[in-house]
């Protein structure tokens, strides 16, 4: 799980990763690259909801994703921010 004080930032980061993944697909990135990104993404939701504090693990996955695909660096920045913009989901 992600503690309540980081949950909105984690969701904001995850949302951005999904949106950027879609952009990769639309912009013709290879299916292998998209599959690799989704390999990272599939591990994030369980870290949000598990019984143990997975803040460090969640951040580590975002960091690894950004190291492999720099266009995802913004997701790490979103997670590290104090809090997401007000009503980022709207």
N, C-alpha and C positions, 0 to 999 in steps of 0.2 A: 504494500500500500504506500501511497504517498500521503504524508501528513496534510491535514486540512490547509495549513498555511502555504503549501506548495502545489496543491491540487489544481487550482485555476491555471497556474503557470504551466504545469504538466499538460493539461488539456489544451491549452493554447499552443504549446509546442507540437503536440501530437496532431492537432488540426492542421497546422502549417506543413507538417511532414506529409500528410495525406494530400493536401492541395498541391504541393510541389511534386509529389509522385504522379498525380494526374497530369500536371504540366509536362513532366518527362514523357509520359505516354503520348500526349497530344503532339508534342514537338518531335516525335520520331526517334526518341532514344531507343536503344535496343531492348528487346524483351529480356535479355540476360541482365542488363543493368537494372531494369525495373524489377525483375525478380529478386535481385540482390538487395535493392532498397526495401522491398517488401519483406525480405527475410529479417531485416532489422525491425521493421514496423510490427510484425506479428508478435514480437516479444514485449512490446510496450504495454498493451492493455492489461495483461496479467500482473505486471509490476504495479499498476495503478490500484488494483483491487485485492492483491494478496494480503495475507495476515501480518506479514513482517514489513518493516520500514525498508522500502526499496528505492529511496531517493537517490542514493549513490549509484545504484545499478541503472536506474532510468537515465540519469545523467551520463553514465558511461556509454550506454547504447547511443544516445544522441551524439556524444563526442566521437565515437567510432564511425557513425554514419557521416558526420561532417568531415572527418579525416579522409574518408573514402570518396565522398561526393561533397565538395566545398559549397555547393549551392544550398546545402542543408544547414550551413553554419548558423543561419538565422534561428533555427529551431532551438539550438543550444542557447543562443542569446535570449530567446523567449523564456526558456526554462530558468535561466540564471537571473532574470529580471526580478526585482522586488515583488512586482505583481503585474499581471497583464493589463492592457488598457481597459478602461471601464467598458463593459458590455462588448467585448471583442467578438462575440459570437453573432452579433446582430448586423 
